[in-house]
Amino acid sequence: MQLEDYIKAGKIATEVRELVRKRNCVGKTIYEICE
């Protein structure tokens, strides 16, 4: 992998983290959160 791929993956992970933070995930399974 090249450096650009790692940077892109980090940006995607940051976006997902922000989206999940805004949702109420208490008591839900990982599968339910990912739907």
Secondary structure, 3 states (H helix, E strand, C coil): CCHHHHHHHHHHHHHHHHHHHHCCCCCCCHHHHHC
